[in-house]
Amino acid sequence: MNKYGFIKVAAAIPPVTVADPAQNVRVMERLLRGAVKACAQVVVFPELGLTGYTCGDLFLKPLLIQQAEKALSDLLTRTKDTDILFVAGLPVKTGSVLLNAAVVCCRGEILGLVPKTYLPNCAEFYEQRWFTSALEWNGGEVELCGQLVAAGTDLLFDVAGVKIGIEICEDLWATVPPSSLAALQGADIICNLSASDALAGKHAYVRNLVAQQSARCRCGYVYVSCGAGESTTDLVFDGNALIYENGTLLAHSQRFETAAQLICAEIDVERLRADRALSTTFRSDSACETAEPYLVIASGLPAGKNAALLTRTISPLPFVPAGEQLAEQCREIFNIQTAGLATRLTAARAKTVVLGISGGLDSTLALLVCVRAFDKLGLPRKNIVGVTMPGFGTTDRTYQNALSLMKQLGITRREVDIKKACLQHFKDIGHNEKNKDITYENTQARERTQVLMDIANQTNGLVVGTGDLSELALGWATYNGDHMSMYGVNAGVPKTLVRSLVAWAGTQSTTAVKRVLDEVLNTPISPELLPAKNGKISQKTEDLVGPYELHDFFLYYFLRYGFGPEKIYYLADHAFKGKFTAVVIKKWLKEFFRRFFAQQFKRSCLPDGPKVGSVGLSPRGDWRMPSDASAAAWTAEIERLK
């Protein structure tokens, strides 16, 4: 594992020659050296890969077993100069018992042997005819290739601080797979040597199985099944290799290929451990684990020198799923927001909802949620009161957006010009209106909130807040101004996701509504608290606090996994390559942590609002932090960044 918490792993699929171990290890060696060249520290081969899985009754012949051991010995000799741990499958005879085994090897030494636990005995597979299950064998030590080797299902292998567990094919299909127990014993990555035949519909099942197990165990999972060269007398093997991290697919092979394949990916072990630490369920399971501690065998490999050179994709928009998942998630989030508001309206017996409509992204999303909630409850949209409150910085563009949207959605429109009230307030407190400082700006925000609250009192309604998760993280809200409402429907939605939700809503709307939503999406983000210049927005939020893409990225990895500035900076530099320079990323990373710590007091008294994803800032559950905590350790680490 390198300094950023990554370890590079590989899954190798060699074409096999059935019952010819000498030929098979020659192909394996080429793949192993390819994995070394790719900077992998672990490479996994298929089940019984030294002999081929489909040897049948040849497994009962001593010559094949002897040749497999000799081939392994030759492979160890030829690869003792390589800094990589490899896991290979072969039949191993110990006394009168024949094991379907995985051997874990490094630098010419066999570190340990793990026998298969669950042996199938069905129409396709007859393993119980040849092999003995680990359940029927006491384990201990095995003599192999002239070495006395630790053997058993209770072994873990340490690679530069990363613990590796092993299971074999059918083991994963068990009700309680060995990998579940290994994960509770601290295994960060599970390697599965498999020989699974290809059947119609089976591939999707296998993918789901591996994905679910990696998610359930919060682990990395390297699955590799045999392919070309295995006997096709009755079955076909597709050469399926998968690398998962906590339910997410990182890499996969091309199935039914005839050539050798090697797939690699970096697994973020620090991320996995952070997720385990956050999961009370995983911690409770670990505490209840009654098995004797597993034997951890050190490989002696150093930390990866080049594993920091990531080949895996780091999404610059971690809150926004890609592809077909985006529409599904947008629909789900709208449903969550709608259900939250509908329940609150029913419980409060409110007749109306009142919200400020600025013509910007956040108020647009909040209004769309209100419309859905009223439609769901069978309430008239006229009971949604949208209020425009022109101030000193309001532009015609946003004003017209607000009016058009309210008209197209059929809600009640009200307008309260706040300029006169603000000017009177400046006189009352002795503030020069020409001094356009924070008092000038916050006066407008607080006046708008007062207007909304009082209209809600008039109409027996609730004020629906429009502020989003990104603004809460940065404290980009006026305390007791737009910071306050009676229910904040956007409180769990970051700015990058707000944009996607509004865009998706456009695809579900009439042509007229979509036209307005598109105009909102193309309008610069602004609080519009300073006077416009030549009728155009003069105050652009992202010029002041930084790009929301970066801040949402920082927020996700800081809150979701607890990463420090150095790793977040490293990931951001990789994710935003070509868009933001390292200097720009460092600048806004420092600003993010400065604001996040300094603005906690605003988050300590947030209104209720629905959580929609894995990251939230509610002071009642998701984020509990003292308002006077120091950011010194985080900012000092940022200063040290190169």
C-alpha positions as CSV (number, residue, x, y, z in Angstrom):
1,M,0.0,0.0,0.0
2,N,1.4,3.4,-1.0
3,K,1.2,6.6,1.0
4,Y,-2.2,7.4,-0.4
5,G,-3.7,4.0,0.6
6,F,-3.8,2.3,-2.8
7,I,-2.6,-1.1,-3.7
8,K,-2.4,-2.3,-7.3
9,V,-3.8,-5.8,-7.9
10,A,-4.0,-7.9,-11.1
11,A,-6.1,-10.8,-12.3
12,A,-4.5,-13.1,-14.8
13,I,-6.2,-15.5,-17.2
14,P,-3.7,-17.8,-19.0
15,P,-4.8,-20.1,-21.8
16,V,-4.2,-23.5,-20.3
17,T,-3.1,-26.9,-21.7
18,V,-5.1,-29.5,-19.8
19,A,-2.8,-31.8,-17.7
20,D,0.4,-30.0,-18.8
21,P,1.7,-28.1,-15.8
22,A,5.1,-27.3,-17.4
23,Q,3.5,-25.5,-20.3
24,N,1.0,-23.8,-18.0
25,V,3.6,-22.2,-15.7
26,R,5.4,-20.9,-18.7
27,V,2.3,-18.9,-19.7
28,M,1.8,-17.9,-16.0
29,E,5.3,-16.6,-15.7
30,R,4.8,-14.3,-18.7
31,L,1.6,-12.9,-17.1
32,L,3.3,-12.6,-13.7
33,R,6.1,-10.6,-15.2
34,G,3.5,-8.5,-17.0
35,A,1.9,-7.8,-13.7
36,V,5.2,-6.7,-12.2
37,K,5.8,-4.4,-15.2
38,A,2.3,-2.9,-14.5
39,C,3.5,-2.2,-10.9
40,A,1.0,-4.6,-9.4
41,Q,1.8,-6.0,-6.0
42,V,-0.7,-8.9,-6.1
43,V,-1.6,-11.2,-9.0
44,V,-4.3,-13.9,-8.9
45,F,-4.6,-16.9,-11.3
46,P,-7.6,-19.2,-11.8
47,E,-8.6,-22.3,-9.8
48,L,-6.3,-25.3,-10.5
49,G,-4.6,-23.2,-13.1
50,L,-1.3,-25.2,-13.0
51,T,-3.0,-28.4,-14.2
52,G,-6.2,-27.1,-15.7
53,Y,-9.6,-27.4,-14.0
54,T,-11.0,-30.1,-16.3
55,C,-8.5,-32.9,-15.7
56,G,-11.3,-35.2,-14.4
57,D,-10.0,-38.5,-13.0
58,L,-6.4,-37.6,-14.0
59,F,-6.4,-35.8,-10.6
60,L,-6.3,-39.2,-9.1
61,K,-3.1,-40.1,-10.9
62,P,0.1,-39.4,-8.9
63,L,2.1,-38.3,-12.0
64,L,-0.1,-35.2,-12.5
65,I,0.1,-34.2,-8.9
66,Q,3.9,-34.6,-9.0
67,Q,4.2,-32.7,-12.2
68,A,2.1,-29.9,-10.8
69,E,4.4,-29.6,-7.7
70,K,7.5,-29.7,-9.9
71,A,6.1,-27.0,-12.2
72,L,5.3,-24.8,-9.2
73,S,8.8,-25.3,-7.9
74,D,10.3,-24.2,-11.3
75,L,8.0,-21.2,-11.3
76,L,9.2,-20.2,-7.8
77,T,12.8,-20.5,-8.8
78,R,12.3,-18.4,-12.0
79,T,10.4,-15.6,-10.2
80,K,12.3,-15.3,-6.9
81,D,13.7,-12.0,-8.2
82,T,10.2,-10.4,-8.5
83,D,8.6,-8.1,-5.9
84,I,5.1,-9.5,-6.3
85,L,2.8,-11.8,-4.4
86,F,1.0,-14.3,-6.6
87,V,-1.8,-16.7,-5.9
88,A,-2.1,-19.9,-7.9
89,G,-4.3,-23.0,-7.9
90,L,-3.1,-26.6,-8.0
91,P,-4.0,-30.0,-6.5
92,V,-1.9,-30.8,-3.4
93,K,-1.5,-34.2,-1.9
94,T,-0.9,-34.4,1.9
95,G,-1.0,-37.9,3.4
96,S,-4.1,-39.6,1.9
97,V,-5.9,-36.3,1.3
98,L,-6.0,-34.4,-2.0
99,L,-6.8,-30.7,-1.7
100,N,-8.0,-28.3,-4.3
101,A,-5.7,-25.6,-3.0
102,A,-4.5,-22.0,-3.5
103,V,-0.9,-21.3,-2.8
104,V,0.3,-17.8,-2.0
105,C,3.9,-17.2,-3.1
106,C,6.4,-14.4,-3.0
107,R,10.1,-14.2,-3.9
108,G,10.5,-17.9,-4.4
109,E,8.8,-18.8,-1.2
110,I,5.4,-20.4,-0.5
111,L,3.9,-18.3,2.2
112,G,0.9,-20.4,2.8
113,L,-1.7,-22.8,1.4
114,V,-5.5,-22.3,1.5
115,P,-7.7,-25.4,0.7
116,K,-11.1,-25.1,-0.8
117,T,-13.9,-25.4,1.7
118,Y,-17.1,-26.1,-0.3
119,L,-16.7,-28.7,-3.0
120,P,-19.6,-28.9,-5.6
121,N,-21.0,-32.3,-6.5
122,C,-23.7,-31.7,-9.1
123,A,-24.5,-32.2,-12.7
124,E,-21.6,-30.1,-14.0
125,F,-18.9,-30.6,-11.3
126,Y,-17.8,-33.7,-9.4
127,E,-15.0,-32.3,-7.2
128,Q,-16.0,-34.4,-4.2
129,R,-15.0,-37.4,-6.3
130,W,-11.3,-36.2,-6.3
131,F,-10.8,-33.7,-3.5
132,T,-11.3,-33.4,0.3
133,S,-13.0,-30.4,1.7
134,A,-11.2,-28.1,4.2
135,L,-14.1,-28.9,6.5
136,E,-13.0,-32.6,6.6
137,W,-9.3,-31.8,7.0
138,N,-7.6,-30.6,10.1
139,G,-5.2,-28.3,8.5
140,G,-1.8,-27.5,9.9
141,E,1.4,-27.7,7.8
142,V,2.0,-29.2,4.4
143,E,5.3,-30.1,2.8
144,L,5.4,-28.6,-0.8
145,C,8.3,-27.9,-3.1
146,G,10.7,-28.7,-0.4
147,Q,9.2,-26.2,2.0
148,L,7.1,-26.7,5.2
149,V,4.1,-24.5,4.5
150,A,1.3,-23.2,6.8
151,A,-2.0,-24.5,5.6
152,G,-5.6,-23.8,6.4
153,T,-8.6,-21.5,5.8
154,D,-7.5,-19.2,8.7
155,L,-4.6,-17.5,7.0
156,L,-4.2,-13.9,6.0
157,F,-1.3,-12.5,4.0
158,D,0.2,-9.1,4.6
159,V,1.4,-7.1,1.6
160,A,2.9,-3.8,2.6
161,G,0.3,-3.4,5.4
162,V,-2.7,-4.8,3.3
163,K,-4.2,-8.0,4.5
164,I,-5.2,-10.5,1.8
165,G,-7.8,-13.4,2.3
166,I,-8.4,-16.3,0.0
167,E,-11.4,-18.3,-1.1
168,I,-12.0,-20.6,-4.0
169,C,-14.9,-20.6,-6.4
170,E,-17.8,-22.4,-4.8
171,D,-16.8,-20.9,-1.4
172,L,-18.4,-17.7,-2.5
173,W,-21.8,-19.4,-3.1
174,A,-22.0,-20.6,0.5
175,T,-24.5,-19.1,2.9
176,V,-21.7,-17.8,5.0
177,P,-18.7,-17.6,2.6
178,P,-15.2,-17.9,4.1
179,S,-14.5,-14.4,2.8
180,S,-17.1,-13.0,5.3
181,L,-15.1,-14.5,8.2
182,A,-11.8,-13.3,6.7
183,A,-13.1,-9.8,6.4
184,L,-14.2,-9.7,10.0
185,Q,-10.7,-10.9,10.8
186,G,-9.2,-7.9,9.0
187,A,-8.9,-9.0,5.4
188,D,-8.9,-5.8,3.2
189,I,-8.9,-7.8,-0.1
190,I,-10.3,-11.2,-1.0
191,C,-8.9,-13.2,-3.9
192,N,-11.1,-15.8,-5.4
193,L,-9.6,-18.4,-7.7
194,S,-12.5,-19.8,-9.7
195,A,-13.5,-22.2,-12.5
196,S,-17.0,-21.3,-13.2
197,D,-18.7,-22.5,-16.5
198,A,-20.5,-20.1,-18.8
199,L,-24.3,-20.5,-18.9
200,A,-27.0,-18.2,-20.2
201,G,-27.7,-15.6,-17.6
202,K,-25.0,-16.8,-15.2
203,H,-22.5,-13.9,-15.9
204,A,-24.9,-11.3,-14.5
205,Y,-25.5,-13.5,-11.5
206,V,-21.8,-13.8,-10.8
207,R,-21.3,-10.1,-11.2
208,N,-24.0,-9.4,-8.7
209,L,-22.7,-12.0,-6.3
210,V,-19.1,-10.6,-6.4
211,A,-20.4,-7.0,-6.2
212,Q,-22.7,-7.8,-3.2
213,Q,-20.0,-9.7,-1.3
214,S,-17.4,-6.9,-1.8
215,A,-20.0,-4.4,-0.6
216,R,-21.2,-6.6,2.4
217,C,-17.6,-7.2,3.5
218,R,-16.5,-3.6,2.6
219,C,-13.5,-5.1,0.9
220,G,-11.7,-5.3,-2.4
221,Y,-12.5,-8.4,-4.3
222,V,-10.4,-10.0,-7.1
223,Y,-12.3,-12.8,-8.9
224,V,-10.6,-14.7,-11.7
225,S,-12.1,-17.7,-13.5
226,C,-10.4,-20.0,-16.1
227,G,-11.0,-19.7,-19.8
228,A,-9.4,-20.8,-23.1
229,G,-7.9,-24.2,-23.2
230,E,-10.1,-25.9,-20.6
231,S,-11.9,-28.9,-22.0
232,T,-15.2,-28.2,-23.7
233,T,-16.4,-31.8,-23.5
234,D,-19.5,-30.7,-21.6
235,L,-18.8,-27.2,-20.5
236,V,-17.4,-23.9,-21.7
237,F,-15.4,-21.5,-19.5
238,D,-15.4,-17.9,-20.4
239,G,-12.3,-16.4,-18.7
240,N,-14.2,-14.1,-16.5
241,A,-12.1,-11.7,-14.3
242,L,-13.6,-9.0,-12.1
243,I,-12.0,-6.5,-9.7
244,Y,-14.5,-4.8,-7.3
245,E,-14.1,-2.3,-4.5
246,N,-17.0,-2.1,-2.0
247,G,-19.6,-3.0,-4.7
248,T,-18.0,-0.9,-7.4
249,L,-16.6,-2.5,-10.5
250,L,-13.0,-1.3,-11.2
251,A,-12.0,-3.6,-14.0
252,H,-13.1,-6.7,-15.9
253,S,-11.8,-9.0,-18.6
254,Q,-13.1,-9.7,-22.1
255,R,-15.0,-13.0,-21.9
256,F,-14.5,-15.8,-24.3
257,E,-11.0,-14.5,-25.4
258,T,-8.5,-17.1,-26.6
259,A,-5.4,-15.0,-25.8
260,A,-4.0,-14.5,-22.4
261,Q,-5.4,-11.6,-20.4
262,L,-4.2,-9.4,-17.5
263,I,-6.4,-6.8,-15.9
264,C,-5.2,-4.4,-13.2
265,A,-6.7,-1.9,-10.9
266,E,-5.8,0.1,-7.8
267,I,-7.9,-0.7,-4.7
268,D,-8.2,2.1,-2.2
269,V,-7.6,0.3,1.1
270,E,-7.8,3.5,3.1
271,R,-11.2,4.1,1.7
272,L,-12.4,0.6,2.6
273,R,-11.1,0.9,6.2
274,A,-12.7,4.3,6.6
275,D,-16.0,2.8,5.5
276,R,-15.6,-0.1,8.0
277,A,-14.9,2.4,10.8
278,L,-18.1,4.3,10.0
279,S,-20.2,1.2,9.9
280,T,-21.5,0.2,13.3
281,T,-22.8,-3.0,11.8
282,F,-19.4,-4.0,10.6
283,R,-17.9,-3.1,14.0
284,S,-20.5,-5.1,15.8
285,D,-20.0,-8.1,13.6
286,S,-16.2,-7.9,14.2
287,A,-16.7,-7.7,17.9
288,C,-18.9,-10.8,17.9
289,E,-16.5,-12.9,15.9
290,T,-15.7,-15.8,18.1
291,A,-13.1,-17.7,15.9
292,E,-9.5,-17.9,16.9
293,P,-7.5,-15.1,15.4
294,Y,-6.3,-15.8,11.9
295,L,-2.6,-16.3,11.3
296,V,-1.2,-13.3,9.4
297,I,1.8,-14.1,7.3
298,A,4.0,-11.3,6.1
299,S,5.2,-11.1,2.5
300,G,8.1,-8.8,3.2
301,L,7.1,-6.7,0.1
302,P,7.8,-2.9,0.4
303,A,5.2,-0.3,-0.1
304,G,4.3,0.2,-3.8
305,K,6.6,2.8,-5.3
306,N,4.6,3.5,-8.5
307,A,1.2,2.5,-7.4
308,A,0.5,6.2,-6.9
309,L,0.2,6.5,-10.7
310,L,-3.4,5.8,-10.9
311,T,-5.0,4.1,-13.9
312,R,-8.5,3.8,-12.3
313,T,-11.0,6.6,-13.1
314,I,-11.7,9.1,-10.3
315,S,-15.0,10.8,-11.1
316,P,-14.8,14.6,-10.8
317,L,-18.5,14.5,-9.8
318,P,-18.7,11.9,-7.0
319,F,-22.2,13.0,-6.1
320,V,-23.5,12.6,-9.6
321,P,-23.7,9.0,-11.1
322,A,-22.8,8.4,-14.7
323,G,-24.8,6.8,-17.5
324,E,-28.1,5.1,-17.0
325,Q,-27.8,5.4,-13.2
326,L,-28.2,9.2,-13.3
327,A,-31.9,9.2,-14.3
328,E,-32.7,6.5,-11.8
329,Q,-31.0,8.4,-9.0
330,C,-32.6,11.7,-9.9
331,R,-36.0,10.0,-9.8
332,E,-35.2,8.5,-6.4
333,I,-34.0,11.8,-4.9
334,F,-37.1,13.6,-6.1
335,N,-39.2,10.9,-4.5
336,I,-37.3,11.3,-1.2
337,Q,-37.6,15.1,-1.2
338,T,-41.2,14.9,-2.2
339,A,-42.1,12.3,0.5
340,G,-40.2,14.4,3.2
341,L,-42.1,17.5,2.4
342,A,-45.5,15.8,2.0
343,T,-45.1,14.1,5.4
344,R,-44.1,17.4,7.0
345,L,-47.1,19.3,5.4
346,T,-49.5,16.6,6.7
347,A,-48.0,16.6,10.2
348,A,-48.1,20.4,10.5
349,R,-51.5,20.7,8.9
350,A,-50.2,23.4,6.8
351,K,-52.5,25.0,4.2
352,T,-49.7,26.4,2.0
353,V,-46.0,26.4,1.4
354,V,-44.2,29.7,0.9
355,L,-40.8,30.0,-0.8
356,G,-38.7,32.7,-2.4
357,I,-38.3,32.3,-6.1
358,S,-35.1,33.9,-7.4
359,G,-34.8,32.4,-10.8
360,G,-31.7,30.5,-9.7
361,L,-31.0,26.7,-9.5
362,D,-31.8,26.1,-5.8
363,S,-35.2,27.8,-5.6
364,T,-36.1,26.2,-8.9
365,L,-35.4,22.7,-7.5
366,A,-37.3,23.5,-4.3
367,L,-40.3,24.7,-6.3
368,L,-40.3,21.6,-8.4
369,V,-40.3,19.5,-5.2
370,C,-43.2,21.5,-3.8
371,V,-45.2,21.0,-7.0
372,R,-44.6,17.3,-6.8
373,A,-45.6,17.1,-3.1
374,F,-48.8,19.0,-3.7
375,D,-49.7,16.8,-6.7
376,K,-49.0,13.7,-4.6
377,L,-51.3,15.0,-1.8
378,G,-54.0,16.1,-4.2
379,L,-53.7,19.7,-3.1
380,P,-54.2,22.7,-5.4
381,R,-51.0,24.2,-6.8
382,K,-52.5,27.6,-6.0
383,N,-51.6,26.9,-2.4
384,I,-47.9,27.1,-3.3
385,V,-47.0,30.7,-2.8
386,G,-43.9,31.7,-4.8
387,V,-42.6,35.1,-3.8
388,T,-40.3,37.3,-5.9
389,M,-38.4,39.8,-3.8
390,P,-36.4,42.2,-6.1
391,G,-33.4,43.8,-4.4
392,F,-30.4,45.9,-5.3
393,G,-28.8,43.1,-7.4
394,T,-31.8,41.5,-9.1
395,T,-31.3,41.3,-12.8
396,D,-34.1,41.1,-15.4
397,R,-32.8,37.7,-16.5
398,T,-33.4,36.0,-13.2
399,Y,-36.5,37.9,-12.5
400,Q,-38.1,36.8,-15.8
401,N,-36.9,33.2,-15.1
402,A,-38.8,33.3,-11.8
403,L,-42.0,34.8,-13.2
404,S,-42.0,32.4,-16.2
405,L,-41.5,29.3,-14.0
406,M,-44.2,30.2,-11.6
407,K,-46.6,30.9,-14.4
408,Q,-45.9,27.7,-16.2
409,L,-46.3,25.6,-13.0
410,G,-49.6,27.3,-12.1
411,I,-48.7,28.4,-8.6
412,T,-49.7,31.6,-6.7
413,R,-47.3,34.5,-7.5
414,R,-46.6,37.3,-5.0
415,E,-44.0,40.1,-5.3
416,V,-42.5,42.2,-2.5
417,D,-39.9,44.7,-3.5
418,I,-37.4,44.8,-0.6
419,K,-35.4,47.8,-1.6
420,K,-37.4,50.4,0.3
421,A,-37.5,48.3,3.5
422,C,-33.7,47.8,3.3
423,L,-33.0,51.5,2.8
424,Q,-35.2,52.3,5.8
425,H,-33.2,49.6,7.8
426,F,-29.9,51.2,6.8
427,K,-31.2,54.5,8.2
428,D,-32.4,52.8,11.4
429,I,-29.0,51.3,12.1
430,G,-26.9,54.2,10.8
431,H,-25.4,52.4,7.8
432,N,-24.3,54.3,4.7
433,E,-26.1,52.7,1.7
434,K,-23.1,53.4,-0.4
435,N,-21.0,51.1,1.7
436,K,-21.8,47.8,0.0
437,D,-20.2,45.6,2.6
438,I,-21.5,42.4,4.4
439,T,-24.1,44.5,6.2
440,Y,-25.5,45.7,2.9
441,E,-25.7,42.2,1.6
442,N,-27.1,40.5,4.7
443,T,-29.7,43.1,5.3
444,Q,-31.3,42.0,2.0
445,A,-31.1,38.2,2.9
446,R,-32.7,38.8,6.3
447,E,-35.4,41.0,4.9
448,R,-36.4,38.3,2.4
449,T,-36.5,35.7,5.2
450,Q,-38.7,38.0,7.3
451,V,-41.1,38.5,4.4
452,L,-41.4,34.8,3.7
453,M,-42.0,34.0,7.4
454,D,-44.7,36.6,7.7
455,I,-46.5,35.5,4.5
456,A,-46.4,31.9,5.9
457,N,-48.1,33.2,9.1
458,Q,-50.7,35.0,6.9
459,T,-51.5,31.9,4.9
460,N,-51.1,29.2,7.6
461,G,-48.1,27.8,5.7
462,L,-44.6,26.6,6.0
463,V,-41.5,28.4,4.6
464,V,-39.6,25.9,2.4
465,G,-35.9,26.5,2.4
466,T,-33.9,26.5,-0.8
467,G,-30.3,26.3,0.5
468,D,-28.3,23.3,-0.6
469,L,-25.6,21.0,0.9
470,S,-22.7,22.8,-0.7
471,E,-23.8,26.1,0.6
472,L,-24.1,24.6,4.1
473,A,-20.6,23.1,3.9
474,L,-19.1,26.5,2.9
475,G,-21.3,28.5,5.2
476,W,-22.5,30.5,2.0
477,A,-25.7,31.6,3.7
478,T,-26.7,34.6,5.8
479,Y,-27.1,33.5,9.4
480,N,-30.8,33.8,10.3
481,G,-31.4,34.9,6.7
482,D,-31.6,32.4,3.8
483,H,-30.0,30.0,6.3
484,M,-33.4,29.6,8.0
485,S,-36.7,28.0,7.0
486,M,-39.3,25.7,8.4
487,Y,-38.2,22.7,6.2
488,G,-35.2,22.7,3.9
489,V,-35.9,20.3,1.0
490,N,-32.5,20.8,-0.6
491,A,-30.4,20.4,2.6
492,G,-29.0,17.0,1.5
493,V,-28.4,17.9,-2.2
494,P,-25.0,19.3,-3.2
495,K,-24.8,22.0,-5.9
496,T,-23.4,19.7,-8.6
497,L,-26.4,17.4,-8.1
498,V,-28.9,20.2,-8.0
499,R,-27.9,21.0,-11.6
500,S,-28.4,17.4,-12.6
501,L,-31.8,17.2,-10.9
502,V,-33.1,20.3,-12.6
503,A,-31.8,19.1,-16.0
504,W,-33.5,15.7,-15.4
505,A,-36.8,17.4,-14.3
506,G,-36.7,19.2,-17.7
507,T,-36.9,15.9,-19.5
508,Q,-40.0,15.1,-17.5
509,S,-41.8,18.4,-18.1
510,T,-43.8,20.2,-20.7
511,T,-41.9,22.0,-23.5
512,A,-42.7,25.4,-21.9
513,V,-41.4,24.4,-18.5
514,K,-38.3,22.8,-20.0
515,R,-37.5,26.0,-21.8
516,V,-37.5,27.9,-18.5
517,L,-35.5,25.2,-16.8
518,D,-32.9,25.3,-19.5
519,E,-32.6,29.1,-19.1
520,V,-32.1,28.7,-15.4
521,L,-29.4,26.1,-16.0
522,N,-27.6,28.6,-18.2
523,T,-27.7,31.4,-15.7
524,P,-24.6,32.1,-13.6
525,I,-24.9,31.2,-9.9
526,S,-25.2,34.4,-7.9
527,P,-26.8,35.7,-4.6
528,E,-27.6,38.9,-6.5
529,L,-26.9,41.1,-3.5
530,L,-24.7,43.7,-5.2
531,P,-26.0,46.0,-7.9
532,A,-25.9,44.7,-11.5
533,K,-23.5,46.1,-14.1
534,N,-25.1,47.1,-17.3
535,G,-28.1,44.9,-16.4
536,K,-26.0,41.8,-15.9
537,I,-25.1,39.8,-12.8
538,S,-22.0,41.4,-11.2
539,Q,-21.6,38.9,-8.3
540,K,-20.8,35.4,-9.4
541,T,-20.6,32.9,-6.5
542,E,-17.9,30.7,-7.9
543,D,-15.6,33.6,-8.4
544,L,-15.9,34.3,-4.7
545,V,-15.8,30.9,-3.0
546,G,-14.5,28.8,-5.8
547,P,-15.9,26.2,-8.3
548,Y,-18.6,24.1,-6.8
549,E,-17.2,21.1,-8.7
550,L,-14.1,21.3,-6.6
551,H,-15.9,22.0,-3.3
552,D,-18.3,19.1,-3.8
553,F,-15.4,16.8,-4.5
554,F,-13.6,18.0,-1.4
555,L,-16.7,17.6,0.7
556,Y,-17.5,14.1,-0.5
557,Y,-14.0,12.7,0.3
558,F,-13.7,14.6,3.6
559,L,-17.1,13.6,5.0
560,R,-17.7,10.2,3.4
561,Y,-14.2,8.7,4.0
562,G,-12.5,11.1,6.3
563,F,-9.6,11.7,4.0
564,G,-7.0,14.4,4.8
565,P,-6.1,17.3,2.6
566,E,-3.1,15.5,1.0
567,K,-5.1,12.5,-0.3
568,I,-8.0,14.7,-1.4
569,Y,-5.5,17.0,-3.2
570,Y,-4.0,13.9,-4.9
571,L,-7.3,12.5,-6.0
572,A,-8.5,15.9,-7.2
573,D,-5.4,16.5,-9.2
574,H,-6.1,13.1,-10.9
575,A,-9.8,13.7,-11.4
576,F,-9.6,17.3,-12.7
577,K,-6.5,16.8,-14.9
578,G,-6.7,19.2,-17.8
579,K,-9.4,21.4,-16.2
580,F,-7.9,22.8,-13.0
581,T,-4.2,23.1,-12.3
582,A,-2.6,21.8,-9.1
583,V,-2.2,25.4,-8.0
584,V,-5.9,26.2,-8.4
585,I,-6.9,23.0,-6.6
586,K,-4.6,23.8,-3.7
587,K,-6.0,27.3,-3.4
588,W,-9.6,26.2,-3.2
589,L,-8.8,23.2,-1.0
590,K,-7.4,25.6,1.6
591,E,-10.5,27.8,1.2
592,F,-12.8,24.8,1.6
593,F,-11.3,23.8,4.9
594,R,-11.0,27.3,6.2
595,R,-14.7,27.9,5.5
596,F,-15.9,24.5,6.6
597,F,-14.4,24.9,10.1
598,A,-15.2,28.6,10.5
599,Q,-18.9,28.2,9.5
600,Q,-19.9,25.2,11.6
601,F,-22.0,27.5,13.9
602,K,-24.5,27.9,11.0
603,R,-24.9,24.2,10.6
604,S,-25.4,23.7,14.4
605,C,-28.9,25.1,14.2
606,L,-30.2,23.9,10.8
607,P,-33.9,23.4,10.1
608,D,-35.1,19.9,9.4
609,G,-34.6,18.5,5.9
610,P,-34.4,15.1,4.2
611,K,-31.1,13.3,3.7
612,V,-30.8,12.0,0.2
613,G,-27.4,10.4,0.0
614,S,-24.5,9.0,2.0
615,V,-23.2,12.5,2.9
616,G,-25.2,14.9,5.1
617,L,-24.6,17.8,7.5
618,S,-27.5,17.6,9.8
619,P,-26.4,18.5,13.4
620,R,-28.9,15.9,14.7
621,G,-27.2,12.9,13.2
622,D,-24.8,13.1,10.3
623,W,-22.3,15.7,11.5
624,R,-21.6,16.8,15.0
625,M,-18.7,19.2,15.4
626,P,-17.9,21.9,17.8
627,S,-18.2,25.4,16.3
628,D,-14.9,26.5,17.8
629,A,-12.8,23.5,16.5
630,S,-9.5,24.5,15.0
631,A,-8.6,23.9,11.3
632,A,-4.9,24.3,12.0
633,A,-3.9,20.7,11.4
634,W,-5.7,20.6,8.1
635,T,-4.5,23.9,6.8
636,A,-0.9,23.0,7.9
637,E,-1.1,19.9,5.8
638,I,-2.3,21.9,2.8
639,E,0.6,24.3,3.2
640,R,3.0,21.4,2.9
641,L,1.6,20.2,-0.4
642,K,3.9,20.4,-3.4
